């Protein structure tokens, strides 16, 4: 049986930290909370939940704070969370089952579910290195969007961390990047990719596009490059550059076979051009394309292509085919407003004898 230390860094998280700690404390052998300068009751709440609370002066470097939290742990394995993360009851049980085993990996990767639909089903997730063997001396790198370069054996688990979005100051990460640049710390390939994403998230699409283009010339990993192509296409969409947008989408195929997310983005491009046949090709491909690397949007391999295939076939006058795909969309999300609206439309056509 492995022992497990929870390691967290926090600042002004009094609204959410109790929820986080309560969701996992039954599974952890110790909980370490490193505070980087809270001015609220974060420290007191953490201590009341049974955590060991430490202070660390904020140096505009998330990796430095996380490495300090790791240095305080004493268990076989280190689990890290943010204050607005939780384990659901189902996933807490799975984590407890994993903990009952002898540790076989240097790193366990768990799903990070970061967005949800109205029914609470995840619409966006990706794998992250969550549980690390302490003896392998894992080290965080990157002042912003920090990560661990994992060595040794990896195991991907059917366990999810649920992200319940907390408050984040707009532009915070851009400020941290600016601070690093001002002190002569230039981004590596991975950091360049995330810097571009921050620029895009803050509406700086011209600059973001330039940084994405630079990243695509680097030695970055294939998964990041395919996601960068999609993000670059989004920037060009916002800038009204139609041809560059399509070329960015198609460029993703240079790095890896097309995933469902890319197929849906390309289908959307052709829908906007009212090129229904081309859109149908890409949405049909999305239904037969999976992938679990990089950022995953489960709707892109099910509900979304079905609902858009319904629209495309309807525009071509093939109401029977359109209804077929709307029914398939409803099998994924029976309460979805788009599906129900379309269902009413096809019911009316059928009453008029026009659906065949």
Beta strands, then each sheet from edge to edge (+ up, - down):
strand 1: 4-10
strand 2: 30-35
strand 3: 52-55
strand 4: 77-80
strand 5: 85-86
strand 6: 107-116
strand 7: 122-133
strand 8: 140-141
strand 9: 147-148
strand 10: 154-163
sheet 1: 3+ 2+ 1+ 4+ 7- 6+ 10+ 5-
sheet 2: 8+ 9-
end
